[in-house]
Amino acid sequence: MLDQVELSPPASLSRWPFIFGVMLLIVVGCWIIYIIFVLRKRTITAVNKPSPPVNMPALKIKYIELLNVLEKEFNEKKISARLSHQKISQIVRFFTFEASGVPTHVMTLSDLKETKLTKLTNVIGALYPPEFEQAIYTDDTLSMIAAAKGVIEQW
């Protein structure tokens, strides 16, 4: 039986694992610094290409006609009030996008509130609640179509 436990001094262990560990830490640290400072997103200044001139009267006629077709379908009860509100929103957003170049067709209501397009924001804001609930046939849909036509006509 052993009365004493004999421990090996640390100097008797090989130094290579320690050196390898330190080198590994240095390499990982350099890699992290490289990722943070070299590969980060840089601000890219886009070159604004002049947009082709928009034929505004033809554009207005196109989108008002789309609203007229939507109104006819709604009056014939081919589409629901909810779907008509969604289509009104799409039509007005795409008109604004084509007329101004502002990507309103992909903006949320809070994004629209940050723009200077107050009339569009008001119409879209009024459309939001009916778009997300099961609405029934109401005169509200017809007034929203009229409001959308007003935005297009006053552009």
C-alpha positions in Angstrom: 0.0 0.0 0.0 1.2 3.5 -0.9 1.4 6.0 1.9 2.3 8.9 -0.4 1.0 9.9 -3.7 3.7 11.1 -6.0 2.7 13.8 -8.5 4.6 14.7 -11.6 5.9 18.3 -11.9 4.3 20.4 -14.7 7.6 20.8 -16.4 7.7 17.1 -17.4 4.6 17.6 -19.7 5.3 18.4 -23.3 5.1 22.0 -24.3 3.8 21.3 -27.8 0.1 21.2 -26.8 0.5 24.5 -25.1 2.2 26.1 -28.1 -0.4 24.6 -30.4 -3.2 26.0 -28.3 -1.7 29.5 -28.2 -1.2 29.5 -32.0 -4.8 28.3 -32.5 -6.1 31.2 -30.3 -4.0 33.7 -32.3 -5.3 32.3 -35.6 -9.0 32.4 -34.4 -8.5 35.9 -33.1 -7.1 37.1 -36.4 -9.9 35.4 -38.3 -12.5 37.2 -36.2 -10.8 40.5 -36.7 -10.7 39.8 -40.4 -14.4 39.0 -40.5 -15.4 42.1 -38.5 -13.3 44.7 -40.3 -12.7 43.4 -43.8 -15.8 41.4 -44.7 -18.5 43.7 -43.1 -21.0 45.3 -45.3 -19.9 48.5 -46.8 -22.2 51.3 -47.8 -22.5 51.2 -51.5 -23.5 54.4 -53.2 -25.9 53.6 -55.9 -25.7 55.4 -59.1 -29.1 56.9 -59.8 -30.0 56.3 -63.3 -32.4 58.8 -64.8 -35.8 57.2 -64.9 -37.7 57.2 -68.2 -40.4 59.9 -68.4 -43.7 58.6 -67.2 -46.8 59.2 -69.3 -48.9 60.3 -66.4 -52.3 60.6 -68.2 -52.0 57.1 -69.6 -50.8 55.7 -66.2 -53.8 57.3 -64.5 -56.2 55.9 -67.0 -54.7 52.5 -66.7 -55.1 52.4 -62.9 -58.5 54.0 -62.7 -59.7 51.4 -65.2 -58.3 48.7 -62.9 -60.3 50.2 -60.1 -63.4 50.4 -62.3 -63.1 46.7 -63.1 -62.6 46.0 -59.4 -65.7 48.0 -58.5 -67.7 46.1 -61.1 -66.6 42.7 -59.8 -67.4 43.8 -56.2 -70.9 45.1 -57.1 -71.6 41.8 -58.9 -70.4 40.1 -55.7 -67.7 38.1 -57.6 -65.2 39.1 -54.9 -65.4 39.6 -51.2 -65.0 42.9 -49.4 -61.8 41.7 -47.9 -60.3 40.7 -51.2 -61.4 44.0 -52.8 -59.6 45.9 -50.0 -56.5 44.0 -50.7 -56.7 44.6 -54.4 -57.4 48.3 -53.8 -54.2 48.5 -51.8 -52.2 46.7 -54.5 -53.5 48.9 -57.2 -52.8 52.2 -55.4 -49.4 51.0 -54.3 -48.3 50.0 -57.8 -49.6 53.2 -59.2 -47.5 55.2 -56.8 -44.5 53.0 -57.5 -44.8 53.5 -61.3 -45.6 57.3 -60.9 -42.9 58.2 -58.4 -40.4 55.4 -58.4 -40.8 55.0 -54.6 -41.1 51.3 -53.9 -44.5 51.6 -52.1 -45.6 48.2 -53.3 -43.2 46.5 -50.8 -43.6 49.0 -47.9 -45.5 48.4 -44.7 -47.8 51.0 -43.3 -45.2 52.2 -40.8 -42.7 52.5 -43.8 -45.3 54.6 -45.7 -45.8 56.9 -42.7 -42.2 57.8 -42.9 -42.6 59.0 -46.5 -44.2 62.3 -47.6 -47.0 60.4 -49.4 -49.7 61.4 -46.9 -52.7 60.8 -49.1 -51.5 57.3 -50.0 -50.7 56.6 -46.4 -54.2 57.7 -45.3 -55.9 55.4 -47.9 -53.6 52.4 -47.1 -54.2 53.1 -43.3 -57.9 53.0 -43.8 -57.6 49.7 -45.9 -55.5 47.9 -43.3 -58.2 46.8 -40.8 -60.6 45.4 -43.5 -57.7 43.6 -45.2 -57.1 41.4 -42.2 -60.6 40.6 -41.1 -63.5 38.8 -42.6 -65.5 41.7 -43.8 -69.0 41.5 -45.3 -70.5 43.5 -48.2 -70.4 47.2 -47.1 -70.5 50.6 -48.6 -67.1 51.1 -47.0 -65.5 49.2 -49.9 -67.1 51.5 -52.5 -65.9 54.6 -50.6 -62.4 53.1 -50.5 -62.4 52.6 -54.2 -63.5 56.3 -54.6 -60.7 57.4 -52.2 -58.2 55.4 -54.3 -59.4 57.0 -57.4 -59.0 60.4 -55.8 -55.4 59.6 -54.9 -54.7 58.6 -58.5 -56.6 61.6 -60.1 -54.9 64.1 -57.8 -51.4 62.8 -58.4 
